[in-house]
């Protein structure tokens, strides 16, 4: 019996979707493979996962390799709380600075570079980037990009001496558009081979997205046990106020603008067309 292998991001922002998906879906339909966004990007690119919520920049790097599930994403309208730049210096004065980047998410790195070099017009030659992993205040560099649950904890318990810059808020300040961190993308070669499975998953995710608001309070108990360092009220507000699973006109506009600015900075070779999964459409490419 065929099934879909689905990448599962092990972050708090994905917990509601996957909790309901596993509850409502037959166990034999899907195989879940956990990983950070960057790990799942690599698994998609090397055909080890069929479909996954994955970094939006991964799609742009290999658009000929993927399709996008419609109507579903991981986005923020304004403040995101889980993608942060922490710095002991003001963001506008980060010249001749070393910035430590997480290796877990390429989209957040590209977003940070757009904010620094396009919005604040800092000199890219005067900023040095390194990749580093850090746990706890004692190992935190002077300026660092944090994502996911570690960032959310820092948002609520800021390390002494640091300024906190929410990248979702900065993106919205300059663009007045949502920012899409992750898309549900799948391998294009599977559109025909696993058409029914993909179509069923797309329908289930859309239905789950609509039902989520009434289930969040129930999901909070399990989330609080899993993340004891983040107050339960903060988790609920994060789901309700910061994270959006929409992929509508505004989100698509924000996505294309992100790709356009990344292209202008030389981070992308071209601005990709958004290739959405649509059952029954002629196969392309």
Buried (B, 14 or more C-beta within 10 A) or exposed (E): EEBBBBBBBBBBBBBBBBBBBEEEBEEEBBEBBEBBBBBBBBBBBEEBBBBBBBBBBBBBBBBEBBBBBBBBBBBBBBBBBBBBBBBBEEBEEBEEBBBBBBEBBBBBBBBBBBBBBBBBEBEEEEBEBEEBEBEEBEEBBBBBBBBBBBBBBBBBEBBEEBEBBBBBBBBBEBBEBBBBBBBBBBBBBBBEEBEEBBBBBBEBBBEBBEEBEEBBEEBBEEBBEEBEEBEBEBBBEBBEEBBBBBBEEBBBBBBBBBBEBBBEBEBBEEBBEBBBBEEEEEEEE
